[in-house]
Amino acid sequence: MTPDLTDQQRQALHETNDAGPVTIVDPATHTQYVLVRADVFQELQHWARDLEPPDAYPLVDRIMTEDDANDPLLASYQGEALPREPA
């Protein structure tokens, strides 16, 4: 099944110069989805297939750093640092 774009989705894509990504939300489930052009999606799939896990480490570190910086509860669930064993 290939649904047609709504006018609102078309406008959102146009505002990003059709490059996306555009996040859309299912109002019934509040699940988020991302719209991107098919050629962009295919390029991402190709890139992801060729990615070796260690290649992703810097990206994961950056994303986690950004996420931690915006988390108002981070300190509350990090708790006290565990004492280190003598070397």
PDB file with SEQRES, HELIX, SHEET and CRYST1 records, atoms N, CA, C and O in Angstrom:
SEQRES   1 A   87  MET THR PRO ASP LEU THR ASP GLN GLN ARG GLN ALA LEU          
SEQRES   2 A   87  HIS GLU THR ASN ASP ALA GLY PRO VAL THR ILE VAL ASP          
SEQRES   3 A   87  PRO ALA THR HIS THR GLN TYR VAL LEU VAL ARG ALA ASP          
SEQRES   4 A   87  VAL PHE GLN GLU LEU GLN HIS TRP ALA ARG ASP LEU GLU          
SEQRES   5 A   87  PRO PRO ASP ALA TYR PRO LEU VAL ASP ARG ILE MET THR          
SEQRES   6 A   87  GLU ASP ASP ALA ASN ASP PRO LEU LEU ALA SER TYR GLN          
SEQRES   7 A   87  GLY GLU ALA LEU PRO ARG GLU PRO ALA                          
HELIX    1 AA1 ASP A    7  GLU A   15  1                                   9    
HELIX    2 AA2 ALA A   38  ASP A   50  1                                  13    
HELIX    3 AA3 PRO A   53  ALA A   69  1                                  17    
HELIX    4 AA4 LEU A   74  GLN A   78  1                                   5    
SHEET    1 AA1 2 VAL A  22  VAL A  25  0                                        
SHEET    2 AA1 2 GLN A  32  LEU A  35 -1                                        
CRYST1    1.000    1.000    1.000  90.00  90.00  90.00 P 1           1          
ATOM      1  N   MET A   1       0.839  -1.172   0.000  1.00  0.00           N  
ATOM      2  CA  MET A   1       0.000   0.000   0.000  1.00  0.00           C  
ATOM      3  C   MET A   1       0.893   1.247   0.000  1.00  0.00           C  
ATOM      4  O   MET A   1       1.808   1.359   0.816  1.00  0.00           O  
ATOM      5  N   THR A   2       0.630   2.157  -0.894  1.00  0.00           N  
ATOM      6  CA  THR A   2       1.373   3.406  -0.967  1.00  0.00           C  
ATOM      7  C   THR A   2       0.373   4.561  -0.834  1.00  0.00           C  
ATOM      8  O   THR A   2      -0.267   4.946  -1.813  1.00  0.00           O  
ATOM      9  N   PRO A   3       0.243   5.110   0.374  1.00  0.00           N  
ATOM     10  CA  PRO A   3      -0.714   6.209   0.555  1.00  0.00           C  
ATOM     11  C   PRO A   3      -0.202   7.495  -0.080  1.00  0.00           C  
ATOM     12  O   PRO A   3       1.002   7.678  -0.258  1.00  0.00           O  
ATOM     13  N   ASP A   4      -1.128   8.378  -0.416  1.00  0.00           N  
ATOM     14  CA  ASP A   4      -0.780   9.686  -0.964  1.00  0.00           C  
ATOM     15  C   ASP A   4      -0.440  10.647   0.163  1.00  0.00           C  
ATOM     16  O   ASP A   4      -0.928  10.511   1.285  1.00  0.00           O  
ATOM     17  N   LEU A   5       0.405  11.622  -0.154  1.00  0.00           N  
ATOM     18  CA  LEU A   5       0.732  12.665   0.810  1.00  0.00           C  
ATOM     19  C   LEU A   5      -0.485  13.546   1.068  1.00  0.00           C  
ATOM     20  O   LEU A   5      -1.283  13.814   0.169  1.00  0.00           O  
ATOM     21  N   THR A   6      -0.605  13.984   2.304  1.00  0.00           N  
ATOM     22  CA  THR A   6      -1.626  14.989   2.611  1.00  0.00           C  
ATOM     23  C   THR A   6      -1.060  16.346   2.216  1.00  0.00           C  
ATOM     24  O   THR A   6       0.145  16.481   2.004  1.00  0.00           O  
ATOM     25  N   ASP A   7      -1.916  17.340   2.119  1.00  0.00           N  
ATOM     26  CA  ASP A   7      -1.447  18.698   1.818  1.00  0.00           C  
ATOM     27  C   ASP A   7      -0.482  19.193   2.891  1.00  0.00           C  
ATOM     28  O   ASP A   7       0.505  19.864   2.585  1.00  0.00           O  
ATOM     29  N   GLN A   8      -0.769  18.861   4.145  1.00  0.00           N  
ATOM     30  CA  GLN A   8       0.099  19.284   5.256  1.00  0.00           C  
ATOM     31  C   GLN A   8       1.489  18.635   5.149  1.00  0.00           C  
ATOM     32  O   GLN A   8       2.499  19.295   5.393  1.00  0.00           O  
ATOM     33  N   GLN A   9       1.540  17.355   4.787  1.00  0.00           N  
ATOM     34  CA  GLN A   9       2.820  16.670   4.628  1.00  0.00           C  
ATOM     35  C   GLN A   9       3.591  17.256   3.441  1.00  0.00           C  
ATOM     36  O   GLN A   9       4.800  17.468   3.524  1.00  0.00           O  
ATOM     37  N   ARG A  10       2.890  17.513   2.347  1.00  0.00           N  
ATOM     38  CA  ARG A  10       3.531  18.099   1.164  1.00  0.00           C  
ATOM     39  C   ARG A  10       4.138  19.456   1.503  1.00  0.00           C  
ATOM     40  O   ARG A  10       5.255  19.764   1.087  1.00  0.00           O  
ATOM     41  N   GLN A  11       3.402  20.261   2.256  1.00  0.00           N  
ATOM     42  CA  GLN A  11       3.901  21.585   2.646  1.00  0.00           C  
ATOM     43  C   GLN A  11       5.134  21.453   3.537  1.00  0.00           C  
ATOM     44  O   GLN A  11       6.103  22.192   3.365  1.00  0.00           O  
ATOM     45  N   ALA A  12       5.105  20.522   4.483  1.00  0.00           N  
ATOM     46  CA  ALA A  12       6.251  20.329   5.377  1.00  0.00           C  
ATOM     47  C   ALA A  12       7.477  19.888   4.584  1.00  0.00           C  
ATOM     48  O   ALA A  12       8.580  20.365   4.851  1.00  0.00           O  
ATOM     49  N   LEU A  13       7.311  18.994   3.621  1.00  0.00           N  
ATOM     50  CA  LEU A  13       8.423  18.567   2.788  1.00  0.00           C  
ATOM     51  C   LEU A  13       8.939  19.720   1.945  1.00  0.00           C  
ATOM     52  O   LEU A  13      10.148  19.878   1.775  1.00  0.00           O  
ATOM     53  N   HIS A  14       8.024  20.524   1.415  1.00  0.00           N  
ATOM     54  CA  HIS A  14       8.417  21.673   0.607  1.00  0.00           C  
ATOM     55  C   HIS A  14       9.255  22.653   1.443  1.00  0.00           C  
ATOM     56  O   HIS A  14      10.226  23.225   0.946  1.00  0.00           O  
ATOM     57  N   GLU A  15       8.878  22.840   2.699  1.00  0.00           N  
ATOM     58  CA  GLU A  15       9.601  23.762   3.574  1.00  0.00           C  
ATOM     59  C   GLU A  15      11.021  23.272   3.867  1.00  0.00           C  
ATOM     60  O   GLU A  15      11.887  24.071   4.224  1.00  0.00           O  
ATOM     61  N   THR A  16      11.268  21.973   3.720  1.00  0.00           N  
ATOM     62  CA  THR A  16      12.618  21.440   3.905  1.00  0.00           C  
ATOM     63  C   THR A  16      13.289  21.193   2.555  1.00  0.00           C  
ATOM     64  O   THR A  16      14.262  20.444   2.463  1.00  0.00           O  
ATOM     65  N   ASN A  17      12.762  21.827   1.513  1.00  0.00           N  
ATOM     66  CA  ASN A  17      13.287  21.663   0.149  1.00  0.00           C  
ATOM     67  C   ASN A  17      13.246  20.212  -0.297  1.00  0.00           C  
ATOM     68  O   ASN A  17      14.140  19.752  -1.007  1.00  0.00           O  
ATOM     69  N   ASP A  18      12.221  19.495   0.115  1.00  0.00           N  
ATOM     70  CA  ASP A  18      11.997  18.096  -0.261  1.00  0.00           C  
ATOM     71  C   ASP A  18      13.106  17.155   0.181  1.00  0.00           C  
ATOM     72  O   ASP A  18      13.140  16.004  -0.254  1.00  0.00           O  
ATOM     73  N   ALA A  19      14.006  17.612   1.027  1.00  0.00           N  
ATOM     74  CA  ALA A  19      15.084  16.753   1.494  1.00  0.00           C  
ATOM     75  C   ALA A  19      14.719  16.074   2.811  1.00  0.00           C  
ATOM     76  O   ALA A  19      15.293  15.044   3.164  1.00  0.00           O  
ATOM     77  N   GLY A  20      13.755  16.661   3.541  1.00  0.00           N  
ATOM     78  CA  GLY A  20      13.340  16.079   4.792  1.00  0.00           C  
ATOM     79  C   GLY A  20      14.469  16.143   5.801  1.00  0.00           C  
ATOM     80  O   GLY A  20      15.421  16.884   5.556  1.00  0.00           O  
ATOM     81  N   PRO A  21      14.443  15.452   6.878  1.00  0.00           N  
ATOM     82  CA  PRO A  21      13.328  14.611   7.266  1.00  0.00           C  
ATOM     83  C   PRO A  21      12.179  15.419   7.873  1.00  0.00           C  
ATOM     84  O   PRO A  21      12.386  16.485   8.453  1.00  0.00           O  
ATOM     85  N   VAL A  22      10.996  14.899   7.729  1.00  0.00           N  
ATOM     86  CA  VAL A  22       9.817  15.510   8.313  1.00  0.00           C  
ATOM     87  C   VAL A  22       9.211  14.484   9.257  1.00  0.00           C  
ATOM     88  O   VAL A  22       8.902  13.365   8.848  1.00  0.00           O  
ATOM     89  N   THR A  23       9.041  14.859  10.506  1.00  0.00           N  
ATOM     90  CA  THR A  23       8.435  13.958  11.485  1.00  0.00           C  
ATOM     91  C   THR A  23       6.930  14.132  11.457  1.00  0.00           C  
ATOM     92  O   THR A  23       6.418  15.251  11.505  1.00  0.00           O  
ATOM     93  N   ILE A  24       6.227  13.009  11.380  1.00  0.00           N  
ATOM     94  CA  ILE A  24       4.766  13.041  11.455  1.00  0.00           C  
ATOM     95  C   ILE A  24       4.345  12.158  12.626  1.00  0.00           C  
ATOM     96  O   ILE A  24       5.060  11.230  13.004  1.00  0.00           O  
ATOM     97  N   VAL A  25       3.193  12.453  13.188  1.00  0.00           N  
ATOM     98  CA  VAL A  25       2.715  11.751  14.374  1.00  0.00           C  
ATOM     99  C   VAL A  25       1.350  11.150  14.092  1.00  0.00           C  
ATOM    100  O   VAL A  25       0.456  11.819  13.573  1.00  0.00           O  
ATOM    101  N   ASP A  26       1.200   9.872  14.443  1.00  0.00           N  
ATOM    102  CA  ASP A  26      -0.100   9.212  14.356  1.00  0.00           C  
ATOM    103  C   ASP A  26      -0.906   9.683  15.557  1.00  0.00           C  
ATOM    104  O   ASP A  26      -0.554   9.360  16.692  1.00  0.00           O  
ATOM    105  N   PRO A  27      -1.987  10.443  15.337  1.00  0.00           N  
ATOM    106  CA  PRO A  27      -2.738  10.977  16.473  1.00  0.00           C  
ATOM    107  C   PRO A  27      -3.393   9.899  17.337  1.00  0.00           C  
ATOM    108  O   PRO A  27      -3.683  10.142  18.508  1.00  0.00           O  
ATOM    109  N   ALA A  28      -3.627   8.731  16.782  1.00  0.00           N  
ATOM    110  CA  ALA A  28      -4.263   7.668  17.558  1.00  0.00           C  
ATOM    111  C   ALA A  28      -3.300   7.001  18.527  1.00  0.00           C  
ATOM    112  O   ALA A  28      -3.683   6.640  19.639  1.00  0.00           O  
ATOM    113  N   THR A  29      -2.035   6.836  18.102  1.00  0.00           N  
ATOM    114  CA  THR A  29      -1.070   6.112  18.936  1.00  0.00           C  
ATOM    115  C   THR A  29       0.072   6.987  19.440  1.00  0.00           C  
ATOM    116  O   THR A  29       0.849   6.572  20.300  1.00  0.00           O  
ATOM    117  N   HIS A  30       0.168   8.200  18.900  1.00  0.00           N  
ATOM    118  CA  HIS A  30       1.256   9.131  19.216  1.00  0.00           C  
ATOM    119  C   HIS A  30       2.622   8.599  18.759  1.00  0.00           C  
ATOM    120  O   HIS A  30       3.662   9.084  19.207  1.00  0.00           O  
ATOM    121  N   THR A  31       2.614   7.608  17.873  1.00  0.00           N  
ATOM    122  CA  THR A  31       3.853   7.086  17.301  1.00  0.00           C  
ATOM    123  C   THR A  31       4.377   8.076  16.276  1.00  0.00           C  
ATOM    124  O   THR A  31       3.621   8.608  15.464  1.00  0.00           O  
ATOM    125  N   GLN A  32       5.688   8.317  16.322  1.00  0.00           N  
ATOM    126  CA  GLN A  32       6.293   9.242  15.374  1.00  0.00           C  
ATOM    127  C   GLN A  32       6.893   8.468  14.203  1.00  0.00           C  
ATOM    128  O   GLN A  32       7.442   7.378  14.367  1.00  0.00           O  
ATOM    129  N   TYR A  33       6.773   9.060  13.022  1.00  0.00           N  
ATOM    130  CA  TYR A  33       7.347   8.508  11.807  1.00  0.00           C  
ATOM    131  C   TYR A  33       8.125   9.617  11.117  1.00  0.00           C  
ATOM    132  O   TYR A  33       7.907  10.798  11.387  1.00  0.00           O  
ATOM    133  N   VAL A  34       9.031   9.237  10.229  1.00  0.00           N  
ATOM    134  CA  VAL A  34       9.850  10.214   9.529  1.00  0.00           C  
ATOM    135  C   VAL A  34       9.646  10.041   8.028  1.00  0.00           C  
ATOM    136  O   VAL A  34       9.763   8.938   7.494  1.00  0.00           O  
ATOM    137  N   LEU A  35       9.335  11.158   7.353  1.00  0.00           N  
ATOM    138  CA  LEU A  35       9.222  11.159   5.902  1.00  0.00           C  
ATOM    139  C   LEU A  35      10.521  11.676   5.304  1.00  0.00           C  
ATOM    140  O   LEU A  35      10.993  12.754   5.665  1.00  0.00           O  
ATOM    141  N   VAL A  36      11.091  10.910   4.394  1.00  0.00           N  
ATOM    142  CA  VAL A  36      12.244  11.359   3.619  1.00  0.00           C  
ATOM    143  C   VAL A  36      12.024  10.900   2.179  1.00  0.00           C  
ATOM    144  O   VAL A  36      11.282   9.953   1.917  1.00  0.00           O  
ATOM    145  N   ARG A  37      12.690  11.600   1.247  1.00  0.00           N  
ATOM    146  CA  ARG A  37      12.613  11.174  -0.152  1.00  0.00           C  
ATOM    147  C   ARG A  37      13.174   9.764  -0.277  1.00  0.00           C  
ATOM    148  O   ARG A  37      14.063   9.377   0.481  1.00  0.00           O  
ATOM    149  N   ALA A  38      12.663   9.007  -1.219  1.00  0.00           N  
ATOM    150  CA  ALA A  38      13.095   7.621  -1.410  1.00  0.00           C  
ATOM    151  C   ALA A  38      14.585   7.531  -1.698  1.00  0.00           C  
ATOM    152  O   ALA A  38      15.250   6.628  -1.190  1.00  0.00           O  
ATOM    153  N   ASP A  39      15.132   8.449  -2.506  1.00  0.00           N  
ATOM    154  CA  ASP A  39      16.563   8.375  -2.817  1.00  0.00           C  
ATOM    155  C   ASP A  39      17.416   8.638  -1.584  1.00  0.00           C  
ATOM    156  O   ASP A  39      18.490   8.053  -1.442  1.00  0.00           O  
ATOM    157  N   VAL A  40      16.957   9.503  -0.699  1.00  0.00           N  
ATOM    158  CA  VAL A  40      17.679   9.766   0.549  1.00  0.00           C  
ATOM    159  C   VAL A  40      17.627   8.527   1.434  1.00  0.00           C  
ATOM    160  O   VAL A  40      18.633   8.154   2.037  1.00  0.00           O  
ATOM    161  N   PHE A  41      16.470   7.892   1.515  1.00  0.00           N  
ATOM    162  CA  PHE A  41      16.308   6.682   2.316  1.00  0.00           C  
ATOM    163  C   PHE A  41      17.208   5.568   1.794  1.00  0.00           C  
ATOM    164  O   PHE A  41      17.847   4.868   2.580  1.00  0.00           O  
ATOM    165  N   GLN A  42      17.266   5.395   0.470  1.00  0.00           N  
ATOM    166  CA  GLN A  42      18.113   4.362  -0.121  1.00  0.00           C  
ATOM    167  C   GLN A  42      19.592   4.627   0.173  1.00  0.00           C  
ATOM    168  O   GLN A  42      20.355   3.698   0.439  1.00  0.00           O  
ATOM    169  N   GLU A  43      19.983   5.888   0.124  1.00  0.00           N  
ATOM    170  CA  GLU A  43      21.369   6.236   0.449  1.00  0.00           C  
ATOM    171  C   GLU A  43      21.675   5.909   1.905  1.00  0.00           C  
ATOM    172  O   GLU A  43      22.750   5.395   2.213  1.00  0.00           O  
ATOM    173  N   LEU A  44      20.738   6.203   2.802  1.00  0.00           N  
ATOM    174  CA  LEU A  44      20.925   5.877   4.217  1.00  0.00           C  
ATOM    175  C   LEU A  44      21.038   4.371   4.422  1.00  0.00           C  
ATOM    176  O   LEU A  44      21.871   3.908   5.201  1.00  0.00           O  
ATOM    177  N   GLN A  45      20.198   3.605   3.721  1.00  0.00           N  
ATOM    178  CA  GLN A  45      20.266   2.149   3.838  1.00  0.00           C  
ATOM    179  C   GLN A  45      21.617   1.636   3.356  1.00  0.00           C  
ATOM    180  O   GLN A  45      22.217   0.773   3.996  1.00  0.00           O  
ATOM    181  N   HIS A  46      22.094   2.157   2.243  1.00  0.00           N  
ATOM    182  CA  HIS A  46      23.387   1.740   1.705  1.00  0.00           C  
ATOM    183  C   HIS A  46      24.499   2.064   2.699  1.00  0.00           C  
ATOM    184  O   HIS A  46      25.373   1.236   2.955  1.00  0.00           O  
ATOM    185  N   TRP A  47      24.459   3.274   3.257  1.00  0.00           N  
ATOM    186  CA  TRP A  47      25.460   3.694   4.226  1.00  0.00           C  
ATOM    187  C   TRP A  47      25.427   2.789   5.459  1.00  0.00           C  
ATOM    188  O   TRP A  47      26.473   2.371   5.954  1.00  0.00           O  
ATOM    189  N   ALA A  48      24.220   2.489   5.953  1.00  0.00           N  
ATOM    190  CA  ALA A  48      24.082   1.681   7.166  1.00  0.00           C  
ATOM    191  C   ALA A  48      24.566   0.250   6.946  1.00  0.00           C  
ATOM    192  O   ALA A  48      25.131  -0.357   7.856  1.00  0.00           O  
ATOM    193  N   ARG A  49      24.351  -0.295   5.750  1.00  0.00           N  
ATOM    194  CA  ARG A  49      24.820  -1.660   5.457  1.00  0.00           C  
ATOM    195  C   ARG A  49      26.339  -1.751   5.521  1.00  0.00           C  
ATOM    196  O   ARG A  49      26.892  -2.758   5.964  1.00  0.00           O  
ATOM    197  N   ASP A  50      27.007  -0.694   5.076  1.00  0.00           N  
ATOM    198  CA  ASP A  50      28.467  -0.696   5.028  1.00  0.00           C  
ATOM    199  C   ASP A  50      29.120  -0.252   6.337  1.00  0.00           C  
ATOM    200  O   ASP A  50      30.345  -0.277   6.459  1.00  0.00           O  
ATOM    201  N   LEU A  51      28.325   0.142   7.291  1.00  0.00           N  
ATOM    202  CA  LEU A  51      28.851   0.677   8.542  1.00  0.00           C  
ATOM    203  C   LEU A  51      29.355  -0.443   9.441  1.00  0.00           C  
ATOM    204  O   LEU A  51      28.648  -1.414   9.709  1.00  0.00           O  
ATOM    205  N   GLU A  52      30.569  -0.288   9.892  1.00  0.00           N  
ATOM    206  CA  GLU A  52      31.127  -1.203  10.893  1.00  0.00           C  
ATOM    207  C   GLU A  52      30.814  -0.614  12.266  1.00  0.00           C  
ATOM    208  O   GLU A  52      30.888   0.604  12.430  1.00  0.00           O  
ATOM    209  N   PRO A  53      30.466  -1.435  13.256  1.00  0.00           N  
ATOM    210  CA  PRO A  53      30.089  -0.896  14.563  1.00  0.00           C  
ATOM    211  C   PRO A  53      31.028   0.156  15.128  1.00  0.00           C  
ATOM    212  O   PRO A  53      30.547   1.181  15.610  1.00  0.00           O  
ATOM    213  N   PRO A  54      32.358  -0.042  15.097  1.00  0.00           N  
ATOM    214  CA  PRO A  54      33.238   0.994  15.661  1.00  0.00           C  
ATOM    215  C   PRO A  54      33.114   2.345  14.943  1.00  0.00           C  
ATOM    216  O   PRO A  54      33.387   3.388  15.537  1.00  0.00           O  
ATOM    217  N   ASP A  55      32.708   2.328  13.679  1.00  0.00           N  
ATOM    218  CA  ASP A  55      32.534   3.580  12.946  1.00  0.00           C  
ATOM    219  C   ASP A  55      31.412   4.434  13.540  1.00  0.00           C  
ATOM    220  O   ASP A  55      31.401   5.655  13.384  1.00  0.00           O  
ATOM    221  N   ALA A  56      30.481   3.786  14.216  1.00  0.00           N  
ATOM    222  CA  ALA A  56      29.338   4.502  14.774  1.00  0.00           C  
ATOM    223  C   ALA A  56      29.611   5.067  16.165  1.00  0.00           C  
ATOM    224  O   ALA A  56      28.831   5.888  16.648  1.00  0.00           O  
ATOM    225  N   TYR A  57      30.683   4.656  16.815  1.00  0.00           N  
ATOM    226  CA  TYR A  57      30.942   5.089  18.183  1.00  0.00           C  
ATOM    227  C   TYR A  57      30.955   6.614  18.350  1.00  0.00           C  
ATOM    228  O   TYR A  57      30.321   7.115  19.279  1.00  0.00           O  
ATOM    229  N   PRO A  58      31.648   7.372  17.494  1.00  0.00           N  
ATOM    230  CA  PRO A  58      31.636   8.831  17.674  1.00  0.00           C  
ATOM    231  C   PRO A  58      30.228   9.429  17.554  1.00  0.00           C  
ATOM    232  O   PRO A  58      29.880  10.359  18.282  1.00  0.00           O  
ATOM    233  N   LEU A  59      29.433   8.898  16.643  1.00  0.00           N  
ATOM    234  CA  LEU A  59      28.063   9.389  16.483  1.00  0.00           C  
ATOM    235  C   LEU A  59      27.226   9.071  17.716  1.00  0.00           C  
ATOM    236  O   LEU A  59      26.472   9.918  18.195  1.00  0.00           O  
ATOM    237  N   VAL A  60      27.356   7.860  18.224  1.00  0.00           N  
ATOM    238  CA  VAL A  60      26.614   7.464  19.427  1.00  0.00           C  
ATOM    239  C   VAL A  60      27.027   8.341  20.610  1.00  0.00           C  
ATOM    240  O   VAL A  60      26.175   8.780  21.382  1.00  0.00           O  
ATOM    241  N   ASP A  61      28.316   8.594  20.755  1.00  0.00           N  
ATOM    242  CA  ASP A  61      28.801   9.457  21.842  1.00  0.00           C  
ATOM    243  C   ASP A  61      28.196  10.855  21.729  1.00  0.00           C  
ATOM    244  O   ASP A  61      27.768  11.430  22.730  1.00  0.00           O  
ATOM    245  N   ARG A  62      28.159  11.405  20.503  1.00  0.00           N  
ATOM    246  CA  ARG A  62      27.609  12.745  20.313  1.00  0.00           C  
ATOM    247  C   ARG A  62      26.120  12.781  20.649  1.00  0.00           C  
ATOM    248  O   ARG A  62      25.648  13.704  21.314  1.00  0.00           O  
ATOM    249  N   ILE A  63      25.385  11.773  20.186  1.00  0.00           N  
ATOM    250  CA  ILE A  63      23.948  11.726  20.454  1.00  0.00           C  
ATOM    251  C   ILE A  63      23.692  11.581  21.952  1.00  0.00           C  
ATOM    252  O   ILE A  63      22.808  12.243  22.496  1.00  0.00           O  
ATOM    253  N   MET A  64      24.455  10.721  22.618  1.00  0.00           N  
ATOM    254  CA  MET A  64      24.259  10.532  24.060  1.00  0.00           C  
ATOM    255  C   MET A  64      24.606  11.804  24.829  1.00  0.00           C  
ATOM    256  O   MET A  64      23.929  12.139  25.801  1.00  0.00           O  
ATOM    257  N   THR A  65      25.645  12.512  24.410  1.00  0.00           N  
ATOM    258  CA  THR A  65      26.033  13.762  25.063  1.00  0.00           C  
ATOM    259  C   THR A  65      24.926  14.797  24.921  1.00  0.00           C  
ATOM    260  O   THR A  65      24.579  15.477  25.887  1.00  0.00           O  
ATOM    261  N   GLU A  66      24.370  14.917  23.711  1.00  0.00           N  
ATOM    262  CA  GLU A  66      23.267  15.861  23.487  1.00  0.00           C  
ATOM    263  C   GLU A  66      22.038  15.465  24.301  1.00  0.00           C  
ATOM    264  O   GLU A  66      21.372  16.321  24.883  1.00  0.00           O  
ATOM    265  N   ASP A  67      21.740  14.167  24.341  1.00  0.00           N  
ATOM    266  CA  ASP A  67      20.583  13.695  25.088  1.00  0.00           C  
ATOM    267  C   ASP A  67      20.769  13.947  26.584  1.00  0.00           C  
ATOM    268  O   ASP A  67      19.843  14.400  27.256  1.00  0.00           O  
ATOM    269  N   ASP A  68      21.963  13.654  27.107  1.00  0.00           N  
ATOM    270  CA  ASP A  68      22.243  13.886  28.528  1.00  0.00           C  
ATOM    271  C   ASP A  68      22.133  15.374  28.870  1.00  0.00           C  
ATOM    272  O   ASP A  68      21.629  15.727  29.936  1.00  0.00           O  
ATOM    273  N   ALA A  69      22.599  16.242  27.977  1.00  0.00           N  
ATOM    274  CA  ALA A  69      22.571  17.684  28.246  1.00  0.00           C  
ATOM    275  C   ALA A  69      21.152  18.206  28.352  1.00  0.00           C  
ATOM    276  O   ALA A  69      20.912  19.218  29.010  1.00  0.00           O  
ATOM    277  N   ASN A  70      20.207  17.530  27.712  1.00  0.00           N  
ATOM    278  CA  ASN A  70      18.815  17.978  27.725  1.00  0.00           C  
ATOM    279  C   ASN A  70      17.940  17.171  28.674  1.00  0.00           C  
ATOM    280  O   ASN A  70      16.715  17.286  28.640  1.00  0.00           O  
ATOM    281  N   ASP A  71      18.554  16.365  29.510  1.00  0.00           N  
ATOM    282  CA  ASP A  71      17.797  15.507  30.425  1.00  0.00           C  
ATOM    283  C   ASP A  71      17.793  16.102  31.824  1.00  0.00           C  
ATOM    284  O   ASP A  71      18.803  16.038  32.524  1.00  0.00           O  
ATOM    285  N   PRO A  72      16.655  16.690  32.247  1.00  0.00           N  
ATOM    286  CA  PRO A  72      16.615  17.318  33.571  1.00  0.00           C  
ATOM    287  C   PRO A  72      16.696  16.310  34.726  1.00  0.00           C  
ATOM    288  O   PRO A  72      16.954  16.701  35.865  1.00  0.00           O  
ATOM    289  N   LEU A  73      16.482  15.033  34.448  1.00  0.00           N  
ATOM    290  CA  LEU A  73      16.511  14.023  35.508  1.00  0.00           C  
ATOM    291  C   LEU A  73      17.806  13.220  35.538  1.00  0.00           C  
ATOM    292  O   LEU A  73      17.932  12.283  36.327  1.00  0.00           O  
ATOM    293  N   LEU A  74      18.763  13.571  34.693  1.00  0.00           N  
ATOM    294  CA  LEU A  74      19.996  12.782  34.579  1.00  0.00           C  
ATOM    295  C   LEU A  74      20.660  12.564  35.935  1.00  0.00           C  
ATOM    296  O   LEU A  74      21.007  11.432  36.274  1.00  0.00           O  
ATOM    297  N   ALA A  75      20.839  13.606  36.699  1.00  0.00           N  
ATOM    298  CA  ALA A  75      21.528  13.484  37.984  1.00  0.00           C  
ATOM    299  C   ALA A  75      20.779  12.548  38.931  1.00  0.00           C  
ATOM    300  O   ALA A  75      21.400  11.830  39.715  1.00  0.00           O  
ATOM    301  N   SER A  76      19.454  12.553  38.860  1.00  0.00           N  
ATOM    302  CA  SER A  76      18.676  11.743  39.803  1.00  0.00           C  
ATOM    303  C   SER A  76      18.822  10.255  39.545  1.00  0.00           C  
ATOM    304  O   SER A  76      18.748   9.471  40.491  1.00  0.00           O  
ATOM    305  N   TYR A  77      19.027   9.833  38.301  1.00  0.00           N  
ATOM    306  CA  TYR A  77      19.173   8.399  38.079  1.00  0.00           C  
ATOM    307  C   TYR A  77      20.607   7.966  37.851  1.00  0.00           C  
ATOM    308  O   TYR A  77      20.859   6.782  37.624  1.00  0.00           O  
ATOM    309  N   GLN A  78      21.546   8.882  37.904  1.00  0.00           N  
ATOM    310  CA  GLN A  78      22.951   8.484  37.880  1.00  0.00           C  
ATOM    311  C   GLN A  78      23.394   8.056  39.271  1.00  0.00           C  
ATOM    312  O   GLN A  78      24.237   7.171  39.413  1.00  0.00           O  
ATOM    313  N   GLY A  79      22.830   8.682  40.291  1.00  0.00           N  
ATOM    314  CA  GLY A  79      23.155   8.318  41.657  1.00  0.00           C  
ATOM    315  C   GLY A  79      24.591   8.635  42.008  1.00  0.00           C  
ATOM    316  O   GLY A  79      25.295   9.327  41.272  1.00  0.00           O  
ATOM    317  N   GLU A  80      24.998   8.129  43.119  1.00  0.00           N  
ATOM    318  CA  GLU A  80      26.367   8.333  43.581  1.00  0.00           C  
ATOM    319  C   GLU A  80      27.320   7.491  42.739  1.00  0.00           C  
ATOM    320  O   GLU A  80      26.998   6.367  42.353  1.00  0.00           O  
ATOM    321  N   ALA A  81      28.468   8.035  42.467  1.00  0.00           N  
ATOM    322  CA  ALA A  81      29.496   7.279  41.754  1.00  0.00           C  
ATOM    323  C   ALA A  81      29.984   6.152  42.654  1.00  0.00           C  
ATOM    324  O   ALA A  81      30.163   6.338  43.857  1.00  0.00           O  
ATOM    325  N   LEU A  82      30.193   4.999  42.066  1.00  0.00           N  
ATOM    326  CA  LEU A  82      30.694   3.860  42.822  1.00  0.00           C  
ATOM    327  C   LEU A  82      32.178   4.063  43.115  1.00  0.00           C  
ATOM    328  O   LEU A  82      32.910   4.579  42.271  1.00  0.00           O  
ATOM    329  N   PRO A  83      32.628   3.661  44.306  1.00  0.00           N  
ATOM    330  CA  PRO A  83      34.060   3.803  44.605  1.00  0.00           C  
ATOM    331  C   PRO A  83      34.876   2.922  43.666  1.00  0.00           C  
ATOM    332  O   PRO A  83      34.453   1.828  43.294  1.00  0.00           O  
ATOM    333  N   ARG A  84      36.043   3.414  43.292  1.00  0.00           N  
ATOM    334  CA  ARG A  84      36.918   2.665  42.387  1.00  0.00           C  
ATOM    335  C   ARG A  84      37.803   1.721  43.186  1.00  0.00           C  
ATOM    336  O   ARG A  84      38.218   2.006  44.309  1.00  0.00           O  
ATOM    337  N   GLU A  85      38.071   0.589  42.556  1.00  0.00           N  
ATOM    338  CA  GLU A  85      39.008  -0.380  43.148  1.00  0.00           C  
ATOM    339  C   GLU A  85      40.417   0.192  42.973  1.00  0.00           C  
ATOM    340  O   GLU A  85      40.705   0.810  41.949  1.00  0.00           O  
ATOM    341  N   PRO A  86      41.291  -0.005  43.953  1.00  0.00           N  
ATOM    342  CA  PRO A  86      42.693   0.439  43.788  1.00  0.00           C  
ATOM    343  C   PRO A  86      43.324  -0.275  42.599  1.00  0.00           C  
ATOM    344  O   PRO A  86      43.069  -1.455  42.359  1.00  0.00           O  
ATOM    345  N   ALA A  87      44.142   0.450  41.868  1.00  0.00           N  
ATOM    346  CA  ALA A  87      44.792  -0.121  40.668  1.00  0.00           C  
ATOM    347  C   ALA A  87      45.913  -1.046  41.026  1.00  0.00           C  
ATOM    348  O   ALA A  87      46.559  -1.606  40.141  1.00  0.00           O  
TER     349      ALA A  87                                                      
END                                                                             
